[in-house]
Amino acid sequence: MTEYFLLVCDDVPHDVLLTDPGARVLDVAQVVRRLTGLSLWRSKVLATQVPARILDGVLQEDAEAAVAAFRDVGAQAEVRAQPEAEIVKA
């Protein structure tokens, strides 16, 4: 017998995408560093290679806080919801 079930979450995971670092790239790199724990050098490289996925699979509140942090330093970022869960064959 084959059984199917649907994975259900209260909050769909979200990604944070940096779309434009703006003029203050070093400030944006520091935000990337704070959010990801990467070195400042790696954060700067990531901040200049846009569009870049900065956070992957985080809660909506955390994603929105990250986008606000980027906007505070003059960058543009967006939150994208990950695709809905699919039916998984057990």
N, C-alpha and C positions, 0 to 999 in steps of 0.2 A: 504494500500500500504506500502510495506517495502522499506526503503531507506538505502543505504550503502554509507559510505564515508571512505576515507583513511586519517589517521592523518599524516601530512607531517611536518617535522621539517627541518630547515636549518642545524642543527647539531645534530646528534644522541647523546644522553647522554652517558657518559663514566664512568666507575668505575676505581678506583685506588686500585690495590691489592699489598700488601706488601708480598713478597715471601721469603725474607731472611733478617733478621735484621743485619747480619754481627757481627763484634766484638764490635761495639760501640752502645750497646743497649740503653744506656741513651741518647745519641745524637739522635738516631732514635725516642725515646719516646718524645723528645722535638719537633721534626718535626711533629710527630703525634699530639701532643698537639697544636702546632701552626695552623695546618690545620683543626683540628676538634673542638677545644675549650674544649676538655676533660681535666680532672685533670691530673697532671703528673703521679699519681699512675695508673689511668685507662689507660692512654696512654702507660705506660710501660707494663701493662698486655696485651694490644692489640698488642704491638710490638713483644711480645714474643710468641704469639699464631698465628703462621703463617701457612698457608696463611691467611691473614686477609684483608677484604675489608675496606679500610680506608675512601675513598670517594665514594659516590654513586650518579650517575646521574649528573655529572658535565660536563661542556663544555670541548672539547678536549684540548684547550689551558691551562685551569686550571689543567687538569689531567696530561698533559705533564710537567707543572711546578712543580707539586707535585712529580712526578717521578724523576725529576732532583734534587729536594731537598733531596730526599732519597738517590740518588746516591752520592750526595756531602758528605754525612756522612757515606758512605760505605755500604749502604743497597741495596738490589735489590728489585725493584718494577716494575709493568707493568700496562699498560693501556689496558682496555678491553672495547670494544663498547657494549652497551646494545643491545638486539635484536631489529630488525626493528619493526616499528609500524605495528599493524595488522589492518585488516579491522574491523571497529566497526559498529555494527548494531544500527541504530537510532530508 
